[in-house]
């Protein structure tokens, strides 16, 4: 494993400069079953050594506990890291298991102050709207976010799971540096409209779950059988029952390419995601999640793999054959509103 640092790119026309691969931090202490805090901290340190500088969290991950967990690492390396976090999934005090989508100004202001306090920083580098409340005009939401920039609480703005129309309307109010959406060999719905809009506007794409929440690595084949009861993937339609069996068969072309190259399935899936930048003609910074230093090394190594036209062609049919939606309720994903 080489210690060469990965190249950098800029998010948006005037956004932060970051490594070409970021790190999704949700699973460090939330959502994916039992975790080891020491291993997770080691993963953060190793990622930074290899040039990973974009670290992605959200206030909803563990009701703020994810931001608290990351805070010491961010403080120790404040000038080296780009902190991304999100608002919009409000947790009702009477039921901590629920999430209510809120994009209204009072809530945004409450959320940013809470995140700043948990992170223990003066400014958030990249602040995302996590999910869209269709009852609040996007112009109002982004207008409030823009006020946070002017007040010095936030540097750059991002959106997650927005439609092309929502992105264009938001960008007209204030420049958007990045759009997050699921984008992987299993999830390509954003290519129809969101990706062209981002390219036209000069907005970067930050694919989350580029490894299909681990399914594309072959680490599990059926969530109900292979994962612990507290793992949220057990509620995702693609990973259970007949869907899981059908989708596991779709890994064969990835496995064939990986074996021929002496790579892992995950590295081929990530190389495909990284290569969307040249294929689609825009900045793309995937944020695979892991809590192990060895996996960080494996993921970063994928940035040095360039798939051939033949290999890309072999992978092309996969997404259209995937069984099951990526969420039980697709209204809150951009594809459900396009």
Secondary structure, 3 states (H helix, E strand, C coil): CCCCCCCEEECCCCCCEEECECEECHHHCCCECCCCHHHHHHHHHHHHHCCCCEEECCCCCCCCHHHHHHHHHHHHCCCCCEEEEEECEECCCCCCCCCEECCCHHHHHHHHHHHHHHHCCCCEEEEEECCCCCCCCHHHHHHHHHHHHHCCCEEEEEEECCCHHHHHHHHHHCCCCEEEEECECCECHHHCCHHHHHHHHCCEEEEECCCHHHHHHCCCCCHHHHCCCCEHHHHCHHHCHHHHHHHHHCCHHHHHHHHHHCCCHHHHHHHHHHHHHHHHCCCECEECECCCHHHHHHHHHHHHCCCCHHHHHHHHCCHHHCCCCCCCCHHHCHHHCC
